[in-house]
Amino acid sequence: MTPDRLVPFQSLCNFRDLGGYATADGRTTRWRTLYRADSLGRLSGEADRRRFAELGIGTVIDLRYPWEIAAAGRLPATDGVTWLNLSIEHRTYDQSQIDPDLDPWRYLADRYAEVAADGTAELRRAVETIAAADAPVVFHCASGKDRTGLLAALVLALLDVPVETIAADFALTELATRALRERWLAEHPGRELRWPGYGRAPATIIRLFLADLAAAHGSVHEYAATRLQLDDGVLAALRARLLMSS
């Protein structure tokens, strides 16, 4: 039986399995091995903690700024789980206040390009950590959309998952858009949510980002080799860890 891609939690709204995606060479990404999520600092309640424990996760990669973690919390202390903070974004911006007159998808793709340029050390360590893990891994940011979406796209591209599949995975966050907007409004009483696209994750964003990365570096693989300085051994380990024959 095929596992569910969307992993339900009462306290989280965007926890997903990255298994089951076909690659260009006819293989498939492994189920129950790599997950993406919104902030695990929100994980609460006995049922949700039990559900998380059942996944057997051994490593959590938190992609947020340290100040975000200080303000909003991190994964509650969990036996047997290694927690890493790899803040891949180095230039802050407030999505709630994006100018409604801008092309929002081009704007976000440009912010992703900044992350790819600035966060090379953290992105490299994230990929190395995933490749070397001996238990399931989950990575997350605040909403599980932008920084999380970028790392998911990068890993899937290095596994040779087609761009349209990567874009479709990215767009699954649209299922959580309503919850993300309601969360922001509840946590910011009296503030205006200026950008009407807040919480949106159309496939266009990740298509633009991946096309820009390929145009700048020749391919995502070349970006990984030249900017992230990932060697062939790490990429081989990543493929061995995350791929199975279809």
Solvent accessible surface area in square Angstrom, and as a share of the most:
residue,aa,sasa,rsa
1,M,228,1.02
2,T,94,0.55
3,P,21,0.13
4,D,110,0.57
5,R,47,0.17
6,L,83,0.41
7,V,12,0.07
8,P,96,0.60
9,F,20,0.08
10,Q,167,0.74
11,S,29,0.19
12,L,10,0.05
13,C,42,0.25
14,N,5,0.03
15,F,5,0.02
16,R,1,0.00
17,D,2,0.01
18,L,4,0.02
19,G,0,0.00
20,G,27,0.26
21,Y,23,0.09
22,A,63,0.49
23,T,9,0.05
24,A,85,0.66
25,D,84,0.44
26,G,43,0.41
27,R,75,0.27
28,T,20,0.12
29,T,4,0.03
30,R,90,0.33
31,W,52,0.18
32,R,148,0.54
33,T,13,0.07
34,L,6,0.03
35,Y,3,0.01
36,R,1,0.00
37,A,0,0.00
38,D,0,0.00
39,S,6,0.04
40,L,0,0.00
41,G,21,0.20
42,R,80,0.29
43,L,7,0.03
44,S,58,0.37
45,G,45,0.44
46,E,138,0.62
47,A,45,0.35
48,D,6,0.03
49,R,121,0.44
50,R,126,0.46
51,R,81,0.29
52,F,4,0.02
53,A,67,0.52
54,E,116,0.52
55,L,24,0.12
56,G,42,0.41
57,I,10,0.05
58,G,14,0.14
59,T,17,0.10
60,V,0,0.00
61,I,0,0.00
62,D,0,0.00
63,L,0,0.00
64,R,3,0.01
65,Y,24,0.09
66,P,85,0.53
67,W,148,0.52
68,E,27,0.12
69,I,18,0.09
70,A,93,0.72
71,A,90,0.70
72,A,68,0.52
73,G,31,0.30
74,R,97,0.35
75,L,3,0.02
76,P,31,0.19
77,A,102,0.79
78,T,48,0.28
79,D,146,0.76
80,G,77,0.74
81,V,29,0.17
82,T,75,0.44
83,W,60,0.21
84,L,30,0.15
85,N,46,0.24
86,L,10,0.05
87,S,19,0.12
88,I,0,0.00
89,E,18,0.08
90,H,93,0.42
91,R,122,0.44
92,T,88,0.51
93,Y,58,0.22
94,D,70,0.36
95,Q,25,0.11
96,S,1,0.00
97,Q,62,0.28
98,I,6,0.03
99,D,51,0.27
100,P,62,0.39
101,D,134,0.69
102,L,79,0.39
103,D,87,0.45
104,P,31,0.20
105,W,55,0.19
106,R,78,0.28
107,Y,52,0.20
108,L,0,0.00
109,A,0,0.00
110,D,52,0.27
111,R,44,0.16
112,Y,3,0.01
113,A,39,0.31
114,E,36,0.16
115,V,7,0.04
116,A,3,0.03
117,A,44,0.34
118,D,42,0.22
119,G,0,0.00
120,T,25,0.14
121,A,54,0.42
122,E,39,0.17
123,L,0,0.00
124,R,67,0.25
125,R,120,0.44
126,A,0,0.00
127,V,0,0.00
128,E,64,0.28
129,T,24,0.14
130,I,1,0.01
131,A,10,0.07
132,A,86,0.67
133,A,18,0.14
134,D,140,0.72
135,A,27,0.21
136,P,25,0.16
137,V,1,0.01
138,V,0,0.00
139,F,0,0.00
140,H,0,0.00
141,C,4,0.02
142,A,38,0.30
143,S,25,0.16
144,G,0,0.00
145,K,4,0.02
146,D,18,0.09
147,R,25,0.09
148,T,0,0.00
149,G,1,0.01
150,L,3,0.02
151,L,0,0.00
152,A,1,0.01
153,A,2,0.01
154,L,3,0.01
155,V,0,0.00
156,L,2,0.01
157,A,13,0.10
158,L,3,0.01
159,L,1,0.01
160,D,51,0.27
161,V,6,0.03
162,P,61,0.38
163,V,72,0.41
164,E,101,0.45
165,T,37,0.22
166,I,3,0.01
167,A,1,0.00
168,A,57,0.45
169,D,2,0.01
170,F,3,0.01
171,A,27,0.21
172,L,52,0.26
173,T,0,0.00
174,E,59,0.27
175,L,123,0.61
176,A,4,0.03
177,T,16,0.09
178,R,187,0.68
179,A,40,0.31
180,L,4,0.02
181,R,72,0.26
182,E,92,0.41
183,R,43,0.16
184,W,17,0.06
185,L,87,0.43
186,A,82,0.63
187,E,91,0.41
188,H,54,0.24
189,P,112,0.70
190,G,92,0.88
191,R,110,0.40
192,E,123,0.55
193,L,25,0.13
194,R,103,0.38
195,W,5,0.02
196,P,95,0.60
197,G,9,0.08
198,Y,33,0.12
199,G,2,0.02
200,R,88,0.32
201,A,0,0.00
202,P,21,0.13
203,A,19,0.15
204,T,54,0.31
205,I,0,0.00
206,I,0,0.00
207,R,96,0.35
208,L,51,0.25
209,F,2,0.01
210,L,7,0.04
211,A,60,0.47
212,D,47,0.24
213,L,11,0.05
214,A,37,0.29
215,A,89,0.69
216,A,77,0.59
217,H,50,0.23
218,G,60,0.58
219,S,37,0.24
220,V,18,0.10
221,H,72,0.32
222,E,83,0.37
223,Y,2,0.01
224,A,0,0.00
225,A,49,0.38
226,T,81,0.47
227,R,97,0.35
228,L,0,0.00
229,Q,129,0.57
230,L,6,0.03
231,D,88,0.46
232,D,120,0.62
233,G,49,0.47
234,V,28,0.16
235,L,27,0.14
236,A,61,0.47
237,A,40,0.31
238,L,1,0.00
239,R,53,0.19
240,A,69,0.53
241,R,56,0.20
242,L,5,0.03
243,L,0,0.00
244,M,66,0.30
245,S,92,0.59
246,S,114,0.74
